[in-house]
Amino acid sequence: MNISNLLARHARKYPNKVAVISLGQETTYKQLDEQVNNTAKALRSNGIEKGDKVGIFMPNLKEFVVLYFAIQRVGGVVVPINAKFVAREIEYVLNHSDAKAIFAHELIFEQASTISFNGLKVKTGGSSLHWQSFEQFQQSGNYEAVVCDLLEDDESTLLYTSGTTGNPKGVLLTNRNVLAVSHMIAIEMEVKPESRLLIMMPLTHSAPLNLFLVTSILVGATAVLTPTFTPDLLIDTVQTYKTTHFFGAPVAYLLTASSPRIESADLSSMEWWVYGGAPLSEKEVLYIQKQFNTDNLVCVYGLTEAGPSGSILHAADHPQKAGSIGKRAPFGTELRVINQINEDVTPGEIGEIILYGEGNMKEYYKNPEETENILVDGWVRSGDLACIDEEGYIYIVDRKKDVIISGGVNIYPKEIEDQMLQHVDIFEVAVFGVPHPEWGETVKTVYSAKAPVSEQDIKEFLSGKLSSYKVPKIFEQVEALPRNASGKILKQQLRGEANARTSFSK
């Protein structure tokens, strides 16, 4: 089995069933498969062969889906490119991946229009200098069936990580890797042919792409795409298309929960509200459950390097274990939390999460040293530090690289962030270390709040909740924290800005 044949199978099985809804347009499985065959023929006639890398620079639209399956139908490797990337970043991905072609959408074409790239360049809409139109490109194909002969161990997708530090790394996934995690989600989250999966988070990220789009096609469900996310668009799309499953970053839930429309919205069709990228605090979980009028809130933890896969905290566990990432790995995955001598940690002990399963990547593309560092005996080292409670539930403590060492003592920023988020006015926080002439590092916090919250306010609020050495020494309130496309706070950016203007208080 390979990914592109999933679509061909359901074009025969469910020819008239809606496969994709994009910008209000419905496309059946038969129509989608015909468009994929046409595009695959055009790719072949333009020299794209097995193993060739092809970039897709598009928001969540039907054209992305067509290209995703067409590239693999001819044996190529899909290289999704973050829709927020600028020309320099696009060029880096194309050059590093050895791409033979790039397909861009007219909605974001301005960002790609000036790139220096010698391969095939195609865009939707009208043609442009050195770029042919997608319509013109497709005229070189036809609807005759193309048989995809890829095996499960053949390469499928080259996904570039967020790149919060340095250039992004290319995570190379095989058909087996992607199929493993799509089967996992279908089983764990009861995805059926009747399901409608709402995909608003970027398809250039592993969870929306591998866990939701591929899983939708795997079972013959319907994928409902939107090119962006806003709270209003989320509410409107759920109400209009009666979607059943949604995956979003915590910030998407928090923004929607604060929308004045949420209380009158009809979200009753939704069976699974899934969030990932970061855990939610107990206060945030209760707030979202109340605003969304749901008990079906599920947390998933995972790594792109693992497919993604990792762990799951089901809805029934949230009342007692909000903030945890669950107590077990999902179907097809093993999880351990190990100490420095590779032994499983005891309750309360801090260790690193490692993952094993068929979703684990083949390699970091053209980066054998980093591959060797992260893949050990088939296990992926996450770099995430965690502890386990007496009942076996896992709590992320921090990223290894984010631990602050002040005066020889380890300080875990997430512990401080969790406490600060309990403040009634504070809604987002980043805590990190900055250089200190005597202590090595000291603790700084940057935060956003509904109203002015002073340094003294925070110190008094944290008194008795944290040891004095953990309480931040440097404070900065801002309107909003910088985030990447997947909603993660860019601590590296904040750290760099802070290092240039550090001042200390006792």
N, C-alpha and C positions, 0 to 999 in steps of 0.2 A: 504493500500500500504506500502511496505517496499523497501529498497534500492536494495537488491539482486534480487527481483522480477522484477525490471526494466530491468535487463539484460535478464532474462528468457523471458520476454514479447517480447523484440526486437529480440531474437533468433528465435522466431516464426514469427515475423512481417517482419524482414529484415535478413533472414538467411545467405544470401550471401554477405551482405554489410560489408565493412571493419569497424571493431569496434576499433581496436588498430593497430598502426604502431610503432614498437619498434626495434631499431637497423636494420632498413631496412626490417624487416619481417612483413608482413601483416597477421592479424588474423581476421577472419570474426566473426560476432555475434554468429553464430551457433557454430563455433569452440571454441570461448571463453567460451560460456555457457557450452559446453561439458567438457572443462578443469576445469571449476569451479565446476561442478557436481562431477568430478573425485576427485578433491582435497577435496571437502566437505565430500565425502564418506571416504576418508583417514583420515580426521580430526576426524570424528565420530568413526572410528575403533581404533583411538589412544586416545579416551576418552575425546575429546573436546565436550562440551555440551553447552546448552543455558546459557548465562551469563558469560561463561569463557572468560578471557582476553588472547589475543594472540598477541605477538609482531611481527612486520615486520621491519627488519633492512635491507633495500634495497634502492638503487637509483631508479630513474624513469625507470622501465623496465616492460615488460609484466608480469613477475612473481609477481610483486607487485600487479598489477591489479587482477590477478587470485586469489591471496590470500585475497585481500580486499573483494571480493564478496563471496568467498568460506567460509571465517570465519563467515560472516553474514548469509550465507545460512544455517548454522547449528545453528544459534542463538547466535554466539559468538560476542565478542566486539573487534574491531580492535584497536591495540595499535601501531601506527606508531612511529618508533624510528629514530631520526635525524641521517642521514647517516654520519655526521661528528663527532658523539659522540665517545668518547674513552670508554674503558672497564668499568671504574668506573661509568660513566654516563649511560651506557647501563644497568648496574646492578641496578642502582638507579631506573630507569623507570620500569624494570621488577619486582623488589621487591615492589615498591610503588603501582604498578598497580595490584599486585597479579596475574601476568601472569602465565598461565599454559604451555606456549610454546613460542619459538622464532624461526623465520625463517630468515636466513641471506643469503645475496648474496655473491658469491665468490669474486666479485670485491672489496668488502670492508670487507671480512671475517677476515682479520688480526686483525681488531679492536675488533672483538667479540670473537676471538678464545680462549682467556684466561678467559672469564667471569666465575664467580662462580654462577651457576644456576642449580637448581635441576629438572626443568621441561623438557619437550620435546625440543630437539635441532635439527634443520634441516637446511641444507645449500644447495645451488645449487652447481653444479659441483660434484666432488668426495667426498666421506665420509671422516671424520676426527675423531680424538679421541673424543668419546662421542657425535659426531655429525653424524647423518645419512644423506645420500644424498637426495635431493628433488626428484630425479627420483625414488630412492628406496622407499621413502615415498609414492609417488603417486601410486605405484604398489599395495598398499593395498586398493585402491579405484576402482571405475568403473564409466562409463558414465551414469548410470541410474539416471534419474531426481530426485533431492532432492527438496522437496517443502519447501520453507521458510515460516514459520508461524508467523514471527515477526509482531507485531502491531506498529503503528506509535510512540507510547509512550515507546516502548522498546528501550533499549540502543543500540547504533550503534558504536560509536567511542570514544576513550579516547586519546585526543591530548595533548601533553605536551608543554607548552609555552616555549619561548626561554630561559628563565632562566637567564636573564642578571643580576639579583640580587638573590643570594641564589639558592636553588634547584628549578627546574621548577615545575609548578603546573599542575595537570591533569585536563583538561577541558572535562567533560563528556557530550557528545551530543547524543540525541536520534535520531531515524529515522525521526521523525517529524522535528527536528531542521535542519537536513541536507537536507531533501526534501524541506523545506521552502526556504532555501537560494539557492538551485539549481534551483527551479522554478523562483526565483527572477532574477537570472542571465539570464536564458533562455528568460525571458520577456524583461528585460532591455537591453540586448545586442544581441537580435535577433538571438539566437542560433537555428539552424534548422538542419534537417537531412543532408542537403548538406554541413553543416559547417565542418571545420577541425580545431580542437583546439590544438594549440601547447603548450605542457606542459614541460617546462624546469626548472621552479622553483621546489623545492623539494616537493614531494607528502606527506611528513611528516608535511607540513604546511596546515592550513585550507583553504586558498584561492585556491591553485592549486588542492587540493583534493576535497573539497566540491563544489567549484564554477566552476571548469573546468572539472575534471574527471567525477564526478557524473552527472553534467549537460550534458556532452557529451553523456553519456549512457541514461540519462533521455529522450532526444529527438531523439536518434538513430543517432547521429553524429559520427565522427571519431576523436579519441584522438591520437595525434602524440607525442610520448614520446622521450625525450633524457635524458640520465643519468646524464648530467651535463649541465652547460651553459658556452659558450664562444661566443664572438661576431661572429667569423667565423662560428661556429656551428649554431647560430641563422640565419645568412644570408643563409647558405647552405640549412638548413632545410626548410625555407620558400620557397626558389626557387625550391627545389626538389619536395616538397609535396603540394605546393600551399595552405598553411594554411591560415585560415581566422581570427582567434582570438588568441591573445597572452596576457598573464599576466606576468609582471615582476616588480621587484623592480626598483626604479629610477636609481640605479647604473648600472643595466643591459642596460638600454637605453643609459645612458651617455657613457658607455664603447663602445657600438656598434656604437654610433654616431661618435666616434673618430676613428673608424676603417678606414683605407685607402680604404677598399673595398666597403664602404657604398654607395659611389657616383655612382658606376656602377652596384649595386645590383638591381635585379628585385624583388621588394617587393609588386608588384601591386595586388597580390591576397588578401592581408591583408585588412580586413574590420574594425577590432577593435584592436587598440593598447591600452592596459589597463595597468596602473601602480598603485601601492599602496604600503603602508608601510610608506610612507612619501610624502608630496606634493613636487612638483617641482616649482622652482622660475620662474618668467616670462622670465628671460634670458635663463634658461635651457629649458623651453618649446619651445621658438623660435628656439633655437639651434637644438633640437631634431626634430621639425617639418621640418626644412630646410634639415637636413641630411637624414631623413627618407622619405622626399618628401611626407608628409602626413598632412592632417587636422584631421585625425581620432584618436586623442589622448584623452584618457579618464582617469580620476582619480577616484579611488574608495578608500573610507575610511571605515575601519571596524575592529571589534575585533573578535578574535577567540571565546571569550566568548559569542558573538552574532551570531555565526554560520560559517563564519563571515558575518556581514552586518553592515551598518552604513549610508553612504551618497555617492553621486555620482556627479561628475562634468563632464558634457558632453563636447564633442569636441567643440561645437559652443560657449561655455562659456569661453574657454581658452584664446582667445585674450584679453578679458577685465578682467578676473578673475583668471588668473594663480596664483597659490599659495593658492587658496581657495580649500576646499573639497566639494564645491557645496552648494546648497540652500535647498535641500530636501533629505529625506531618500528614498531609492529605494522601489520597490514594497514589501509590506508585513511588512514594518518596520516603526516605528515612532522614531523621533529624537527630543530632546529638549536640549537647553543649559540653565542651571539653576544656580542661585546664591546660597548663603549659606542658604537662607530661602526657597529654593525650588521654587522660582518664575522664570519665563522665563526672561532672561536678555533683556535689552534694547540695541539698537545699540551702539557699542563701549564699552559696559560693558563686563567684563570677567567672564565667568562661566564654569561649567563642563558639558561635553556632556554626556547625558544618552540616552539609546536605549531600545525600546520595540518591540517585535515581536516574531513570532514562532521559529525564529532561536536561541533565547536566550538559553544558556546551561541549563542543568538540575542542575549541581552543579560542584564545585571543588571536585574531588574525594578524599574522606577521609579528608576533610578540611572544616568542617562546619563553623568555625569562619570566614574564608576568604569568604566562600559562602555568609554568612549573610552580610558581609561588602559590597560585590559587587552587590548582587541581592536584590533590595529594591522594594517591591510591584510589582514584575515582571519586573522591569526596571533594566538594567545593567548599573552600574556606570563605565564610561570609564577610569576615572583618567586623561583624557585629558582636558586641559583648552583651551577655545576658545572664540572668540568674533564674533559678527554678524555685517555686514555693513548695511547701510540704505536700500539696496535692498534685504537683507535677506541672503546673501552669508556668509558662515561660514569659519573662518580662525583659524587654530590651533595656539594657543599661546605657549603652552608647556605642558609637563607632569607635573601633580601636584608635583610629587616627585623631579622634576628637577628644580623647581623654586629656585632661589638664593635669600636669604634674607641677605642683606648687610646694616648694620646700621639701621635695621628695615624697609628697603625699599625693595619691591619685584622687582626682575629683572628677565626677561623672556629670557632665553638663545636663543630661536628660533629667536627672533627679531634681536639679534646680529648676529647670524649665517646667517640669510637672507641678512643682509647688507654686511657682509664680503664676501659672495658668489658673490656679484656684482663686486668685484675686478677682473680684467681681468686675473690674474694669479692664483687665488685661486680656487680650484675645490672641496674641501671637508673640512668641519669645524665641530668641536665639541666645545661647550662652556659650562662650568659647574662651580660650586662653589667649592672653597677649603677653609679650615679653615683660619681665620685671627684673630690675638690676640686682636684686637680692634673692628673690624667691624663685627665679627662673621663669615662672609664669604667674600671672594673677588672673582673677575671674572677671570677665566683662559680660554685661548683658545688654542687648538691644531689643526693644520691645515696642509693641503698638498697643494702644489702649483707647477706650471710648472717651476718656477724659484725661486731663493731665494727672499723671501719677508720679510723685516725686521720689527721689532717692530715699528720703527718710521714710516715706510711706511704705516702700518696698522692704526696707530693713526692718521696720516694725512688724510688717505682715509676716516676714520669714522668721522672726524671732521665735524660738521654741519649736520651729518646724525643721530647721537645718542647723548643723553645727556652724559656729561662727566662721570657721575657715572656708566653708562652702558658700557663704553669702557673698554675692558679687561686690567687688570693690569699685567698679566703674560702671556707670549707668548711662544709657542713651535711649530716649524715647523718639520714635519716628512714626510717620504716617502709615507706612507699610514696609514689610520686610521683602527683600528681593527673593524671587523664587525662579526655579527653572521650569521647563515646560511640563514636567510631571508633578509640579506643585511642591517640590522640596525646597526648603530654605537654603539659600546660597551662603553657607557659613564662611566659605573660603573668601568670597568677595567681601563680606563684613570684616573678616579677620584682616584682610589686606588694607582696607580703609582704616581700620582701628589702629593698626601698627604705625600709621603715619601721624596720628594725633593723640597718642596715649597720654593720659594724665592720671595720677593716682590719688586715692583718698584712703584714709586709714579707718 
